[in-house]
Amino acid sequence: MKTAPLTFPIDDVERVEVEVEPHVEKWQDQEGNLIMILHSIQNEHGYVPREISMELSALLEIPLARIYEVITFYHYFKLVPPGKHNVAVCNGTACYLKGAPQLIADLERKLSIKEGETTEDREFHLETVRCIGCCGMAPAMVVDEKTHGRIKISDLQGILDETKKGGVK
Ligand code: FES
């Protein structure tokens, strides 16, 4: 499995505390606070760094394993930094029937990663999603903010190249 290494810039305990404490203070007395804290951490960093989970475990007096149970239960939370560009291929029924699996396989080959992973240079994250509401344009995918419809395998390299150059937003 090829995923980007963790590169959380916090390298000492004191700085991790400074980072985590405001999130904990804000949600400490509220029900379901662990999820809310994880949400605000992910909103800030794009993922939940391990160092922060460890600090949260100490501050909230919750076993680290429990925190990881929550993070891995919800698809939303990420454990590795996201890619600079997000490629979300729809694999809902209409897109599936129009060839989404072949698009996904081709993207996996081109990017040398599996669905759910980020390239080593952290340029692209590849994921599959369920129906993005553009079934009439199947097969469809969303790259960063832009929706692409009726995609052919021959379109993919161009979309990736343009995205990397910053031409597709
Ligand atoms: S199934 Fe892909 S957009 Fe609806």
Boltz pocket constraint, residues with backbone or C-beta under 6 A from the ligand:
constraints:
  - pocket:
      binder: B
      contacts: [[A, 90], [A, 91], [A, 92], [A, 93], [A, 94], [A, 95], [A, 96], [A, 130], [A, 131], [A, 132], [A, 133], [A, 134], [A, 135], [A, 136], [A, 138], [A, 140]]
      max_distance: 6.0
